[in-house]
Amino acid sequence: MSFVFQQPGTSPLLDAIEDCAADCEVLGGMFAFATKAGIELFLDLPEVQALLARGGRVNLTVGLDAITNGDALLYLRERIARTRGLEVKAYLHPWSGTFHPKYMWFVRGTQVSIIAGSGNLTPSGLGCLPTARQNGNWEAFLTQRLNAADSRHFLGSIQEWLTRSENSGFLLDVDHPRVLARGAANSRVRFVRPPREDESNEVDNARAPAARPQLPPIVPWPSPPGAAARVHRRPAAAIHAVLPVAAAPLVRTVGTSDEPDAFVREISRNRPGQADVGQQGLRFFGFRGDMESSVLLQYVNLNNALEQPVEKQLFVNASDNYRVEMGQIAQLGYDVGPNGERMILAAVRLDERTFRYSIVPVTHSSYGQLSAFLNAQSVSRPGRMREAFVNSNDLTRAWRRGPRNLFPVTMFSTEA
């Protein structure tokens, strides 16, 4: 048995995964949380790729209580579709507790090796990130090689739990409607790390900033007894991070950027169930060039009720019409106001590929608020449909009668 206390900016957990995956037939794992970047880092490890290439299996279970969002679920579905031997299930349970395991097992013949620790299927949990400002968590893990009898007992226990969970309806495909709905709900939450300065955002300017503490020396991942040290060839995204010289900001928001995360646009009368969003609007939803891409769209009606999220393909047709399928438009009907006002689409990006949206007819009581905001923000030429790309916080403040479920929420969490 080996124990490692992993330091930020290092990757002995990734080294251990590759050591254990070498020449094994099955790799299994259960994780509380998963992100797209963590999934990609894990599945692109050279030894995991080699395992799948030689006909082995990778079977993963990921929790949905937090963090695992629509972007991660869509990416998992795509990797499963193009990767023979990869199976991933999502665990969706009805209890108030959190599904919180983080461990992996590796089957080679009749013998099982286990890695159990604190790291989730995220770059921070696995041990390194591609940028210097985000260099991972402190994590700890154990590795142990079981004898034949203990290996049989371990695999039997795992299979019994998986079978019972699937029969109970808690273990679902990653594109199951209930799973996607939970993923979209997780996408809505933007996590912020708690402040570092005495539980306050205030910084005492009279006091010189403290020097960044020095981490203990890195203890290398031990090679198996009698074996030469392995050379781990990481994919480009997994190069060891270098600890930053500058201090990190007191508060860091995950899943946000400087780009506007809300899009407001008048909708023209066109084909039923389609929204003409324009070229820039389609780019807001993630369309890039000629390649088709899918996104998760969830409608929020003006009474604040949510419909099931639906995966939609983004595309440009032969007539260069930039449209997104939104069946609710046909259900609402189309009215034009006395001064030529049109119904308005309000969409918010929750993560890279998950969006919530509402459609506001000119007859709705909140139309005036939203239309006034759009007038102030729009840079469209006269005679064109008004549109604006804005910050969701500004939209929330201006459109106070809008549905609250449309907008992101911010929470403090050390998991950020």
C-alpha positions in Angstrom: 0.0 0.0 0.0 1.2 3.5 -0.8 0.1 6.9 0.5 0.6 10.2 -1.2 -0.3 13.7 0.0 -0.4 15.6 -3.3 0.7 19.2 -3.4 -0.8 21.9 -5.8 1.0 22.0 -9.1 2.0 18.4 -9.1 0.4 15.2 -10.5 1.3 12.0 -8.6 -2.4 11.0 -8.8 -2.2 11.1 -12.7 1.0 9.1 -12.5 -0.6 6.5 -10.2 -3.6 6.2 -12.6 -1.2 5.5 -15.5 0.9 3.0 -13.5 -2.2 1.1 -12.5 -3.8 1.3 -16.0 -0.8 -0.2 -17.7 -1.7 -3.6 -19.1 -5.0 -3.8 -17.2 -8.3 -5.0 -18.9 -10.9 -2.9 -16.9 -10.7 0.5 -15.3 -13.6 1.6 -13.1 -14.2 4.7 -11.1 -16.7 6.6 -9.0 -16.5 10.4 -8.5 -18.8 12.8 -6.8 -18.2 15.6 -9.3 -16.9 15.8 -12.9 -16.1 18.7 -15.2 -15.5 18.7 -18.9 -11.9 19.6 -18.4 -11.4 16.9 -15.8 -13.1 14.2 -18.0 -10.9 15.2 -21.0 -7.7 15.2 -18.9 -8.5 11.7 -17.5 -9.7 10.0 -20.7 -6.7 11.5 -22.7 -4.1 10.0 -20.4 -1.8 7.8 -22.6 -2.4 4.6 -20.6 -6.2 5.1 -20.6 -6.1 5.6 -24.3 -3.9 2.5 -24.7 -6.3 0.5 -22.5 -9.3 1.4 -24.8 -7.3 0.8 -27.9 -6.5 -2.8 -27.0 -10.2 -3.5 -26.3 -10.4 -2.8 -22.6 -13.2 -1.2 -20.8 -13.6 2.0 -18.8 -16.7 2.2 -16.6 -17.3 5.4 -14.7 -20.1 6.7 -12.4 -20.4 10.4 -11.7 -22.5 12.2 -9.2 -24.9 15.0 -9.9 -25.3 16.7 -6.5 -23.1 19.7 -7.6 -20.5 20.8 -10.2 -21.3 18.1 -12.9 -23.1 20.4 -15.4 -24.7 20.4 -18.8 -21.4 21.0 -20.5 -19.8 18.0 -18.8 -22.8 15.7 -19.7 -22.9 16.7 -23.3 -19.1 16.1 -23.6 -19.5 12.7 -21.9 -22.2 11.7 -24.3 -20.0 12.6 -27.3 -17.0 10.7 -25.9 -19.1 7.6 -25.3 -20.5 7.8 -28.8 -17.1 7.7 -30.4 -15.2 5.5 -27.9 -15.6 1.8 -27.9 -15.4 0.4 -24.4 -16.3 3.6 -22.6 -19.4 3.5 -20.4 -20.4 6.3 -18.0 -23.5 6.4 -15.8 -24.8 9.3 -13.7 -26.0 8.8 -10.2 -29.2 10.7 -9.4 -30.7 9.9 -6.0 -33.6 11.3 -3.9 -31.9 11.9 -0.6 -30.6 15.1 1.0 -27.1 13.7 1.4 -24.3 14.0 -1.2 -23.0 11.2 -3.4 -19.3 11.7 -2.5 -17.0 8.8 -3.4 -13.7 9.3 -5.2 -12.0 6.0 -6.1 -10.9 3.9 -9.0 -10.2 0.2 -9.6 -8.1 -1.5 -12.1 -8.5 -5.2 -13.1 -5.6 -7.2 -14.4 -6.5 -10.9 -14.7 -7.7 -12.0 -11.2 -6.1 -9.1 -9.4 -7.5 -5.7 -8.6 -5.6 -2.5 -7.7 -7.4 0.4 -6.0 -6.8 4.1 -5.9 -8.9 5.8 -3.2 -8.6 9.4 -2.3 -10.1 12.9 -2.1 -9.7 14.0 -5.7 -12.7 14.4 -8.0 -12.8 14.1 -11.8 -11.7 17.7 -12.2 -8.4 19.2 -13.1 -8.0 20.6 -9.5 -8.8 17.2 -8.0 -6.6 15.1 -10.4 -3.6 17.2 -9.6 -2.7 19.9 -12.2 -4.3 22.5 -14.4 -3.0 23.9 -17.7 -2.7 27.5 -16.3 -0.3 28.8 -13.7 -3.0 30.6 -11.8 -5.0 27.4 -11.2 -2.6 24.7 -10.0 -4.8 22.2 -8.3 -5.8 21.3 -4.8 -4.1 19.6 -1.9 -5.3 16.0 -2.3 -4.5 12.7 -0.6 -4.8 9.2 -1.9 -3.9 5.6 -1.2 -3.1 2.8 -3.7 -3.4 -0.9 -2.8 -3.1 -4.1 -4.7 -5.5 -6.8 -3.5 -4.9 -10.5 -3.5 -7.2 -12.8 -5.5 -9.7 -13.4 -2.8 -10.1 -9.7 -1.8 -10.3 -8.8 -5.5 -13.3 -11.1 -6.0 -15.0 -9.7 -2.9 -14.3 -6.1 -4.0 -15.7 -6.6 -7.6 -18.7 -8.5 -6.2 -19.5 -5.6 -3.9 -19.2 -3.0 -6.6 -21.3 -5.0 -9.0 -24.0 -5.6 -6.4 -24.2 -1.8 -5.7 -24.3 -1.0 -9.4 -27.1 -3.5 -10.1 -29.2 -2.4 -7.1 -28.8 1.3 -8.1 -29.7 0.7 -11.7 -32.8 -1.4 -10.7 -33.8 1.4 -8.3 -33.7 4.0 -11.1 -30.8 5.9 -9.6 -28.1 5.0 -12.1 -29.0 6.6 -15.5 -27.5 7.3 -18.9 -25.8 10.7 -19.1 -28.4 11.9 -21.7 -31.4 10.8 -19.7 -33.9 13.8 -19.4 -33.7 13.8 -15.6 -29.9 13.8 -15.7 -29.8 16.7 -18.2 -32.3 18.6 -16.1 -30.1 18.2 -13.0 -27.0 19.1 -15.1 -28.7 22.3 -16.2 -29.5 23.2 -12.6 -25.9 22.7 -11.7 -24.9 24.9 -14.6 -26.9 27.7 -13.1 -24.8 27.8 -9.9 -21.6 29.9 -10.2 -19.3 29.1 -7.4 -17.1 31.7 -5.7 -14.3 30.9 -3.4 -14.7 32.5 0.1 -12.5 35.5 0.7 -9.0 34.9 2.1 -8.6 38.0 4.2 -10.2 37.3 7.6 -13.5 36.2 6.0 -13.9 39.6 4.4 -13.3 41.2 1.0 -11.7 44.2 2.7 -8.0 44.5 2.3 -6.0 46.5 4.9 -4.0 48.8 2.6 -1.8 49.9 5.5 -0.5 46.3 5.9 2.0 44.9 3.4 0.7 41.8 1.7 2.0 38.5 3.1 4.5 36.6 1.2 3.2 33.5 -0.6 3.9 30.5 1.6 6.4 28.0 0.3 5.2 24.5 -0.2 7.0 21.4 1.1 9.3 19.6 -1.4 7.5 17.4 -3.8 7.6 13.7 -3.0 7.7 11.7 -6.3 5.2 9.0 -6.9 7.0 5.7 -5.9 7.6 3.1 -8.7 6.4 -0.4 -8.1 8.9 -2.6 -6.2 11.7 -3.8 -8.5 10.5 -1.7 -11.5 12.3 1.1 -13.2 10.8 4.6 -12.9 8.2 5.2 -15.6 8.4 8.2 -17.9 4.9 9.8 -18.0 4.2 11.5 -21.3 1.3 13.8 -20.6 -1.0 15.3 -23.2 -0.5 19.0 -23.7 -3.4 20.0 -21.5 -1.8 18.2 -18.5 1.6 19.8 -18.3 2.6 20.5 -14.7 1.5 23.9 -13.6 4.0 26.4 -12.2 3.1 28.1 -9.0 2.3 31.7 -9.7 4.4 34.5 -8.3 1.6 36.9 -7.8 -1.0 36.3 -5.2 -4.4 35.0 -6.4 -7.4 37.3 -6.2 -9.4 37.2 -3.0 -12.5 36.0 -4.8 -12.5 33.8 -7.9 -15.7 33.0 -9.9 -15.8 29.7 -11.7 -17.5 29.4 -15.1 -17.6 33.1 -15.9 -15.6 35.3 -18.3 -15.4 38.9 -19.5 -17.8 38.0 -22.3 -21.5 39.0 -22.0 -23.5 36.1 -20.7 -26.9 37.3 -21.8 -28.5 37.9 -25.2 -31.6 40.0 -25.8 -33.2 40.2 -29.2 -36.4 40.9 -31.0 -37.7 37.9 -32.9 -39.1 38.3 -36.4 -42.1 36.4 -37.8 -40.7 33.4 -39.6 -41.0 29.7 -39.6 -43.1 28.4 -36.6 -40.9 27.2 -33.8 -37.7 28.9 -34.9 -36.0 32.0 -33.6 -34.0 34.1 -36.1 -31.1 35.1 -33.8 -28.8 36.6 -36.4 -25.2 35.7 -37.1 -23.8 37.1 -33.8 -26.7 35.6 -31.9 -25.9 32.2 -33.2 -22.2 32.7 -32.2 -23.5 33.6 -28.7 -25.1 30.1 -28.5 -21.7 28.5 -29.5 -21.9 28.1 -33.3 -18.4 28.3 -34.8 -17.9 28.2 -38.5 -19.5 25.4 -40.6 -19.3 22.7 -38.0 -22.5 21.6 -36.4 -22.5 21.8 -32.6 -25.1 20.8 -30.0 -26.2 22.8 -27.0 -28.6 22.3 -24.1 -31.5 24.7 -24.2 -34.0 25.0 -21.3 -37.1 27.1 -21.6 -38.3 29.2 -18.6 -41.8 30.5 -19.0 -42.9 33.9 -17.7 -44.5 32.3 -14.6 -41.0 31.0 -13.7 -41.7 27.3 -14.5 -39.0 25.2 -16.1 -39.5 22.9 -19.0 -37.2 19.9 -19.6 -33.9 20.9 -21.2 -33.5 19.8 -24.8 -30.4 19.2 -26.8 -30.4 21.2 -30.1 -28.1 21.3 -33.1 -26.9 24.7 -34.2 -26.6 25.2 -37.9 -26.9 27.7 -40.8 -29.1 26.7 -43.7 -28.4 27.2 -47.4 -30.1 30.6 -47.3 -27.8 31.8 -44.5 -30.6 32.0 -42.0 -29.3 32.0 -38.4 -32.0 30.2 -36.5 -32.4 28.2 -33.3 -35.3 25.8 -32.8 -37.6 27.1 -30.1 -41.0 25.5 -30.3 -42.5 27.8 -27.6 -42.6 30.6 -30.2 -45.4 28.8 -32.1 -47.3 28.1 -28.9 -47.3 31.8 -27.9 -48.5 33.1 -31.2 -47.1 36.3 -32.8 -48.4 39.8 -32.1 -46.9 43.1 -33.3 -47.2 46.2 -31.0 -48.8 49.5 -32.1 -45.4 51.0 -32.7 -44.0 47.9 -34.5 -42.7 46.2 -31.3 -41.8 42.5 -31.7 -41.7 39.6 -29.2 -38.3 39.5 -27.4 -36.0 36.5 -26.7 -34.0 36.7 -23.5 -31.3 34.0 -23.2 -28.6 33.5 -20.5 -25.5 31.3 -20.9 -25.1 29.1 -17.8 -22.0 27.3 -19.0 -20.2 26.8 -22.4 -23.1 24.8 -23.8 -26.1 25.2 -21.5 -28.6 28.0 -21.9 -31.9 29.1 -20.3 -34.2 31.4 -22.3 -37.6 33.1 -22.1 -39.8 34.5 -24.8 -41.8 37.7 -24.1 -44.8 38.6 -26.2 -45.7 42.3 -26.7 -48.8 41.7 -24.7 -47.1 40.5 -21.5 -47.0 42.8 -18.5 -43.2 42.7 -18.2 -42.6 43.6 -21.9 -42.3 47.3 -21.2 -39.4 46.8 -18.8 -37.5 44.5 -21.1 -38.2 46.6 -24.2 -36.9 49.8 -22.4 -33.7 47.9 -21.4 -33.2 46.7 -24.9 -33.7 50.2 -26.3 -31.0 51.5 -24.0 -28.5 48.6 -24.9 -29.2 47.9 -28.5 -26.7 49.0 -31.2 -28.7 47.7 -34.1 -29.1 49.9 -37.2 -32.5 51.5 -37.7 -34.9 49.1 -39.4 -33.2 46.0 -38.0 -34.2 43.8 -35.1 -33.0 45.3 -31.9 -30.4 43.1 -30.1 -27.9 43.5 -27.3 -25.3 41.3 -25.6 -25.2 42.2 -21.9 -24.2 41.0 -18.4 -26.9 38.9 -16.8 -26.7 40.9 -13.6 -27.6 44.1 -15.5 -30.5 42.3 -17.2 -31.7 41.0 -13.8 -31.7 44.5 -12.3 -33.5 46.1 -15.3 -36.0 43.3 -15.9 -37.3 42.9 -12.3 -40.5 41.3 -13.4 -38.6 38.6 -15.4 -38.6 35.0 -14.3 -35.9 34.4 -11.6 -35.1 30.9 -12.8 -33.7 32.4 -16.0 -30.7 33.8 -14.2 -27.5 32.3 -12.6 -27.0 32.2 -8.8 -23.7 32.7 -7.0 -22.6 30.5 -4.0 -19.6 30.3 -1.9 -17.8 27.0 -2.1 -14.3 25.6 -1.5 -15.1 23.2 -4.3 -14.8 26.1 -6.8 
